Amino acid sequence: MNTASVIVGIVILVFMIWLIVDAAGKPTWAWEAAGQNKTLYIVLFVIGIFCGIVGIIAGVIYLASVRPKVLAAGGGPPPTDSY
């Protein structure tokens, strides 16, 4: 292994950890309101720790498409169940 490979591996690892923390930090109701699956993305990011290309692809999709939807859906107060 050369230095460049180690640096790339560390960058991917840090990126995956940041994605996991970011996705997990968003409330589940916001994910549901956006029509997205929180568990799926967290699992993909965990897989990305071991298989970098899967995580990079999932991360790009998350940052470009899913995260903005979840943020927009989570902008208001959480929904309340009214009976």
N, CA, C and O atoms as a MOPAC input file, in Angstrom:
PM7 MOZYME 1SCF
protein

 N      0.85100 1    -1.19600 1     0.00000 1
 C      0.00000 1     0.00000 1     0.00000 1
 C      0.88000 1     1.23800 1     0.00000 1
 O      1.87600 1     1.32900 1     0.71800 1
 N      0.48400 1     2.16100 1    -0.81200 1
 C      1.22700 1     3.41400 1    -0.79700 1
 C      0.45200 1     4.47200 1    -0.01800 1
 O     -0.68600 1     4.25300 1     0.39600 1
 N      1.07600 1     5.58600 1     0.16800 1
 C      0.49700 1     6.65700 1     0.98700 1
 C     -0.81100 1     7.16200 1     0.40100 1
 O     -1.75100 1     7.44000 1     1.14500 1
 N     -0.88900 1     7.28500 1    -0.92200 1
 C     -2.10700 1     7.79400 1    -1.55900 1
 C     -3.29700 1     6.87100 1    -1.27900 1
 O     -4.40100 1     7.35100 1    -1.02000 1
 N     -3.08400 1     5.56200 1    -1.32800 1
 C     -4.16100 1     4.60900 1    -1.05100 1
 C     -4.66000 1     4.73700 1     0.37800 1
 O     -5.86200 1     4.67700 1     0.63500 1
 N     -3.74200 1     4.91000 1     1.28900 1
 C     -4.12000 1     5.05800 1     2.70100 1
 C     -4.92700 1     6.33500 1     2.89600 1
 O     -5.92900 1     6.33300 1     3.61100 1
 N     -4.50100 1     7.41200 1     2.27100 1
 C     -5.20500 1     8.69300 1     2.40700 1
 C     -6.60600 1     8.59600 1     1.81300 1
 O     -7.56900 1     9.07200 1     2.41400 1
 N     -6.72500 1     7.97900 1     0.63100 1
 C     -8.03800 1     7.81300 1     0.01000 1
 C     -8.93700 1     6.95600 1     0.90700 1
 O    -10.11600 1     7.26800 1     1.07400 1
 N     -8.40000 1     5.89300 1     1.47800 1
 C     -9.16900 1     5.04200 1     2.37900 1
 C     -9.66100 1     5.79300 1     3.60500 1
 O    -10.80200 1     5.62000 1     4.03200 1
 N     -8.80500 1     6.61800 1     4.16200 1
 C     -9.18800 1     7.40600 1     5.34000 1
 C    -10.26500 1     8.41600 1     4.98000 1
 O    -11.20800 1     8.61500 1     5.74500 1
 N    -10.13400 1     9.05700 1     3.82400 1
 C    -11.13700 1    10.03500 1     3.37800 1
 C    -12.49100 1     9.35500 1     3.18000 1
 O    -13.52000 1     9.88600 1     3.59600 1
 N    -12.49000 1     8.18400 1     2.54600 1
 C    -13.74900 1     7.45200 1     2.34300 1
 C    -14.35600 1     7.05200 1     3.68500 1
 O    -15.56500 1     7.17600 1     3.87900 1
 N    -13.52700 1     6.57400 1     4.61000 1
 C    -14.01400 1     6.18800 1     5.93600 1
 C    -14.65200 1     7.37300 1     6.66100 1
 O    -15.74200 1     7.24700 1     7.21800 1
 N    -13.98500 1     8.50600 1     6.65300 1
 C    -14.51600 1     9.70400 1     7.32200 1
 C    -15.81700 1    10.14600 1     6.64800 1
 O    -16.76900 1    10.52800 1     7.32900 1
 N    -15.86000 1    10.09400 1     5.31000 1
 C    -17.05900 1    10.46600 1     4.56900 1
 C    -18.22600 1     9.55700 1     4.94400 1
 O    -19.33900 1    10.03800 1     5.15600 1
 N    -17.98400 1     8.24800 1     5.02800 1
 C    -19.04600 1     7.30300 1     5.37900 1
 C    -19.54200 1     7.53300 1     6.80100 1
 O    -20.74500 1     7.48700 1     7.05700 1
 N    -18.63500 1     7.77600 1     7.70900 1
 C    -19.03400 1     8.03800 1     9.09700 1
 C    -19.86100 1     9.31400 1     9.17500 1
 O    -20.86500 1     9.35700 1     9.88600 1
 N    -19.45000 1    10.35600 1     8.45200 1
 C    -20.21500 1    11.60600 1     8.44400 1
 C    -21.61000 1    11.37400 1     7.87300 1
 O    -22.59100 1    11.89700 1     8.40200 1
 N    -21.70500 1    10.58600 1     6.78600 1
 C    -23.00900 1    10.29900 1     6.19000 1
 C    -23.90800 1     9.53600 1     7.16400 1
 O    -25.10000 1     9.82500 1     7.27300 1
 N    -23.33500 1     8.56700 1     7.86500 1
 C    -24.11400 1     7.79400 1     8.84900 1
 C    -24.64400 1     8.71000 1     9.94500 1
 O    -25.82400 1     8.64800 1    10.28900 1
 N    -23.79300 1     9.54700 1    10.48700 1
 C    -24.19800 1    10.46800 1    11.55400 1
 C    -25.25000 1    11.44800 1    11.04800 1
 O    -26.23100 1    11.72600 1    11.73700 1
 N    -25.04000 1    11.97200 1     9.83800 1
 C    -25.98700 1    12.93300 1     9.26900 1
 C    -27.35200 1    12.29200 1     9.04400 1
 O    -28.37700 1    12.85300 1     9.43100 1
 N    -27.36400 1    11.11800 1     8.42100 1
 C    -28.63200 1    10.44500 1     8.13200 1
 C    -29.34700 1    10.02900 1     9.42000 1
 O    -30.56100 1    10.18700 1     9.54100 1
 N    -28.59400 1     9.50300 1    10.36800 1
 C    -29.19800 1     9.05800 1    11.63000 1
 C    -29.73100 1    10.23400 1    12.43900 1
 O    -30.66000 1    10.06700 1    13.22900 1
 N    -29.16200 1    11.40600 1    12.25600 1
 C    -29.57700 1    12.57700 1    13.01800 1
 C    -30.87600 1    13.20300 1    12.55400 1
 O    -31.46700 1    14.02100 1    13.25900 1
 N    -31.31800 1    12.82100 1    11.36800 1
 C    -32.58500 1    13.36500 1    10.86200 1
 C    -33.72800 1    12.52900 1    11.43600 1
 O    -33.62900 1    11.30300 1    11.49400 1
 N    -34.80800 1    13.18200 1    11.85800 1
 C    -35.91100 1    12.42000 1    12.47300 1
 C    -36.57800 1    11.47800 1    11.47200 1
 O    -36.69800 1    11.78800 1    10.28700 1
 N    -37.00300 1    10.34000 1    11.96900 1
 C    -37.63200 1     9.33000 1    11.11800 1
 C    -38.87500 1     9.87600 1    10.44200 1
 O    -39.14300 1     9.54400 1     9.28700 1
 N    -39.63700 1    10.70500 1    11.13300 1
 C    -40.85300 1    11.24100 1    10.52500 1
 C    -40.53000 1    12.11400 1     9.32200 1
 O    -41.32300 1    12.17300 1     8.38200 1
 N    -39.38500 1    12.79700 1     9.32600 1
 C    -38.99900 1    13.61800 1     8.17200 1
 C    -38.66000 1    12.72900 1     6.97900 1
 O    -39.00100 1    13.04100 1     5.83800 1
 N    -37.98100 1    11.61300 1     7.26300 1
 C    -37.67500 1    10.65800 1     6.20100 1
 C    -38.96800 1    10.12300 1     5.60000 1
 O    -39.11200 1    10.04800 1     4.38000 1
 N    -39.90300 1     9.75400 1     6.46400 1
 C    -41.17500 1     9.20900 1     5.99000 1
 C    -41.96100 1    10.25500 1     5.20400 1
 O    -42.57000 1     9.93500 1     4.18300 1
 N    -41.95000 1    11.49300 1     5.67000 1
 C    -42.65200 1    12.56700 1     4.96700 1
 C    -42.03200 1    12.81900 1     3.59300 1
 O    -42.72500 1    13.23100 1     2.66300 1
 N    -40.73700 1    12.57400 1     3.46600 1
 C    -40.04900 1    12.75200 1     2.18200 1
 C    -40.17800 1    11.52400 1     1.29100 1
 O    -39.74600 1    11.53800 1     0.13800 1
 N    -40.77200 1    10.46600 1     1.82600 1
 C    -40.93200 1     9.23700 1     1.05900 1
 C    -39.63000 1     8.47400 1     0.87300 1
 O    -39.44600 1     7.79500 1    -0.13700 1
 N    -38.72500 1     8.58300 1     1.84200 1
 C    -37.41900 1     7.93400 1     1.75900 1
 C    -37.25800 1     6.93200 1     2.90200 1
 O    -38.00200 1     6.96400 1     3.88300 1
 N    -36.27800 1     6.04900 1     2.75800 1
 C    -36.05500 1     4.98700 1     3.73200 1
 C    -34.75000 1     5.23900 1     4.48800 1
 O    -33.66200 1     5.05200 1     3.94300 1
 N    -34.86600 1     5.65400 1     5.71600 1
 C    -33.70800 1     5.98200 1     6.54900 1
 C    -32.80400 1     4.77400 1     6.76300 1
 O    -31.58500 1     4.87900 1     6.62600 1
 N    -33.39000 1     3.63800 1     7.09400 1
 C    -32.61000 1     2.43500 1     7.38000 1
 C    -31.80500 1     2.00300 1     6.16400 1
 O    -30.64600 1     1.61100 1     6.30100 1
 N    -32.39500 1     2.06600 1     4.98400 1
 C    -31.70400 1     1.67200 1     3.75800 1
 C    -30.42400 1     2.48100 1     3.56000 1
 O    -29.36800 1     1.91700 1     3.27500 1
 N    -30.51700 1     3.78400 1     3.70800 1
 C    -29.34100 1     4.62000 1     3.48300 1
 C    -28.27300 1     4.40700 1     4.54900 1
 O    -27.08200 1     4.40500 1     4.23700 1
 N    -28.67800 1     4.23200 1     5.78400 1
 C    -27.68600 1     3.97200 1     6.82900 1
 C    -26.97600 1     2.65200 1     6.55900 1
 O    -25.75900 1     2.56300 1     6.71400 1
 N    -27.72200 1     1.62600 1     6.15500 1
 C    -27.10900 1     0.33300 1     5.83100 1
 C    -26.15900 1     0.48000 1     4.64300 1
 O    -25.06500 1    -0.08400 1     4.66200 1
 N    -26.55400 1     1.22000 1     3.61700 1
 C    -25.67300 1     1.43000 1     2.46800 1
 C    -24.38300 1     2.14500 1     2.86900 1
 O    -23.31100 1     1.84100 1     2.34600 1
 N    -24.49100 1     3.08800 1     3.78900 1
 C    -23.29200 1     3.79800 1     4.23700 1
 C    -22.38000 1     2.89000 1     5.05300 1
 O    -21.15700 1     2.98200 1     4.95000 1
 N    -22.96700 1     2.02100 1     5.85600 1
 C    -22.16400 1     1.05600 1     6.61700 1
 C    -21.46600 1     0.09600 1     5.64700 1
 O    -20.28600 1    -0.21000 1     5.81800 1
 N    -22.18600 1    -0.37300 1     4.64000 1
 C    -21.56500 1    -1.22100 1     3.61700 1
 C    -20.44300 1    -0.45900 1     2.91900 1
 O    -19.41400 1    -1.03500 1     2.56500 1
 N    -20.65200 1     0.83600 1     2.72700 1
 C    -19.65200 1     1.67600 1     2.08300 1
 C    -18.33800 1     1.75100 1     2.83900 1
 O    -17.29800 1     2.03500 1     2.24400 1
 N    -18.36800 1     1.50200 1     4.12900 1
 C    -17.12800 1     1.47100 1     4.90800 1
 C    -16.24800 1     0.32600 1     4.42500 1
 O    -15.02300 1     0.44200 1     4.39800 1
 N    -16.87900 1    -0.78000 1     4.04400 1
 C    -16.13500 1    -1.96800 1     3.61600 1
 C    -15.98100 1    -2.06400 1     2.10400 1
 O    -15.02900 1    -2.66800 1     1.61200 1
 N    -16.90300 1    -1.47700 1     1.37800 1
 C    -16.87400 1    -1.49000 1    -0.09000 1
 C    -17.08600 1    -0.04500 1    -0.54200 1
 O    -18.21600 1     0.37700 1    -0.78400 1
 N    -16.00700 1     0.69600 1    -0.65200 1
 C    -16.05200 1     2.13600 1    -0.86500 1
 C    -16.92000 1     2.61100 1    -2.00300 1
 O    -17.59800 1     3.62900 1    -1.86600 1
 N    -16.92600 1     1.90900 1    -3.12700 1
 C    -17.67600 1     2.38900 1    -4.28700 1
 C    -19.17900 1     2.40700 1    -4.01100 1
 O    -19.87900 1     3.31300 1    -4.46400 1
 N    -19.67700 1     1.42500 1    -3.28000 1
 C    -21.10000 1     1.39800 1    -2.91700 1
 C    -21.43400 1     2.61900 1    -2.06400 1
 O    -22.44300 1     3.28700 1    -2.29000 1
 N    -20.59300 1     2.89900 1    -1.10100 1
 C    -20.81900 1     4.04300 1    -0.23000 1
 C    -20.71700 1     5.36900 1    -0.95300 1
 O    -21.48400 1     6.29200 1    -0.68100 1
 N    -19.77100 1     5.46600 1    -1.87400 1
 C    -19.60900 1     6.71700 1    -2.61700 1
 C    -20.83300 1     6.97900 1    -3.48600 1
 O    -21.34300 1     8.09900 1    -3.52100 1
 N    -21.30700 1     5.94800 1    -4.18800 1
 C    -22.50100 1     6.11100 1    -5.02800 1
 C    -23.71200 1     6.46700 1    -4.17200 1
 O    -24.45300 1     7.39300 1    -4.50100 1
 N    -23.91800 1     5.73500 1    -3.07300 1
 C    -25.04500 1     6.02600 1    -2.18400 1
 C    -24.90900 1     7.42000 1    -1.57800 1
 O    -25.90300 1     8.12800 1    -1.41700 1
 N    -23.67600 1     7.81700 1    -1.24200 1
 C    -23.45300 1     9.13900 1    -0.66800 1
 C    -23.76600 1    10.26300 1    -1.63000 1
 O    -24.35000 1    11.27400 1    -1.24000 1
 N    -23.38300 1    10.09600 1    -2.88100 1
 C    -23.67400 1    11.11700 1    -3.89200 1
 C    -25.17600 1    11.22800 1    -4.11100 1
 O    -25.71300 1    12.33300 1    -4.19600 1
 N    -25.85700 1    10.09100 1    -4.20200 1
 C    -27.31800 1    10.10900 1    -4.36000 1
 C    -27.96600 1    10.77000 1    -3.14700 1
 O    -28.87100 1    11.59300 1    -3.29100 1
 N    -27.50300 1    10.41000 1    -1.95800 1
 C    -28.05200 1    10.98000 1    -0.72300 1
 C    -27.87100 1    12.50300 1    -0.69100 1
 O    -28.81600 1    13.24200 1    -0.41600 1
 N    -26.65800 1    12.95700 1    -0.97300 1
 C    -26.38300 1    14.39400 1    -0.88900 1
 C    -27.08500 1    15.19300 1    -1.98300 1
 O    -27.50400 1    16.32700 1    -1.75200 1
 N    -27.21500 1    14.60600 1    -3.17900 1
 C    -27.80400 1    15.32800 1    -4.29900 1
 C    -29.32500 1    15.30600 1    -4.31800 1
 O    -29.95300 1    16.25700 1    -4.78400 1
 N    -29.91900 1    14.23400 1    -3.81800 1
 C    -31.35500 1    14.07400 1    -3.98900 1
 C    -32.12000 1    13.84000 1    -2.68800 1
 O    -33.10800 1    14.52000 1    -2.40900 1
 N    -31.66100 1    12.88800 1    -1.90700 1
 C    -32.42900 1    12.46200 1    -0.73400 1
 C    -32.34300 1    13.47400 1     0.40500 1
 O    -33.36700 1    13.86500 1     0.96400 1
 N    -31.13900 1    13.89600 1     0.75000 1
 C    -30.96100 1    14.81100 1     1.88200 1
 C    -31.77700 1    16.10000 1     1.73000 1
 O    -32.42400 1    16.52500 1     2.68700 1
 N    -31.75900 1    16.73900 1     0.53400 1
 C    -32.59600 1    17.95000 1     0.40400 1
 C    -34.08300 1    17.69100 1     0.63200 1
 O    -34.77800 1    18.53200 1     1.20200 1
 N    -34.57700 1    16.53000 1     0.19000 1
 C    -35.98400 1    16.19200 1     0.40500 1
 C    -36.27800 1    15.99800 1     1.89000 1
 O    -37.29900 1    16.46400 1     2.39700 1
 N    -35.37700 1    15.30700 1     2.57800 1
 C    -35.56900 1    15.05500 1     4.01500 1
 C    -35.50100 1    16.37400 1     4.78300 1
 O    -36.29600 1    16.60100 1     5.69400 1
 N    -34.56300 1    17.23600 1     4.42300 1
 C    -34.46200 1    18.53300 1     5.08900 1
 C    -35.71200 1    19.37200 1     4.85400 1
 O    -36.20700 1    20.02000 1     5.77700 1
 N    -36.22500 1    19.36300 1     3.62900 1
 C    -37.43600 1    20.13300 1     3.32800 1
 C    -38.63600 1    19.57000 1     4.07800 1
 O    -39.45900 1    20.32800 1     4.59300 1
 N    -38.74100 1    18.24900 1     4.14200 1
 C    -39.86000 1    17.62800 1     4.84200 1
 C    -39.76500 1    17.83200 1     6.35300 1
 O    -40.78400 1    17.87100 1     7.04200 1
 N    -38.56400 1    17.96100 1     6.85700 1
 C    -38.36300 1    18.11700 1     8.29400 1
 C    -38.31200 1    19.55200 1     8.74800 1
 O    -37.98100 1    19.82400 1     9.90200 1
 N    -38.63600 1    20.48500 1     7.85700 1
 C    -38.54000 1    21.89900 1     8.18900 1
 C    -39.55100 1    22.37900 1     9.20500 1
 O    -39.30500 1    23.35000 1     9.92100 1
 N    -40.66400 1    21.71900 1     9.27300 1
 C    -41.69900 1    22.12800 1    10.20600 1
 C    -41.68000 1    21.29600 1    11.46300 1
 O    -40.78300 1    20.47800 1    11.66500 1
 N    -42.66000 1    21.50200 1    12.30000 1
 C    -42.73700 1    20.69600 1    13.52600 1
 C    -43.12800 1    19.26200 1    13.18800 1
 O    -43.73100 1    19.00800 1    12.14500 1
 N    -42.79000 1    18.33700 1    14.05800 1
 C    -43.15900 1    16.94400 1    13.80600 1
 C    -44.67500 1    16.77700 1    13.78500 1
 O    -45.39100 1    17.46300 1    14.51400 1
 N    -45.15500 1    15.87200 1    12.95500 1
 C    -46.60800 1    15.67800 1    12.91100 1
 C    -47.11400 1    15.09700 1    14.21900 1
 O    -46.40800 1    14.35000 1    14.89600 1
 N    -48.33000 1    15.44400 1    14.56200 1
 C    -48.95000 1    14.91000 1    15.77100 1
 C    -50.08700 1    14.00700 1    15.35600 1
 O    -50.77100 1    14.25600 1    14.36400 1
 N    -50.27800 1    12.96900 1    16.11800 1
 C    -51.40500 1    12.07400 1    15.87300 1
 C    -52.62500 1    12.64500 1    16.55400 1
 O    -52.66900 1    12.75600 1    17.77900 1
 N    -53.60900 1    13.00500 1    15.76900 1
 C    -54.84600 1    13.49400 1    16.36800 1
 C    -55.94800 1    12.49700 1    16.07500 1
 O    -56.13900 1    12.04700 1    14.94500 1
 N    -56.65500 1    12.17600 1    17.12300 1
 C    -57.71700 1    11.18000 1    17.00800 1
 C    -59.04800 1    11.82400 1    17.18300 1
 O    -60.07400 1    11.14700 1    17.11900 1

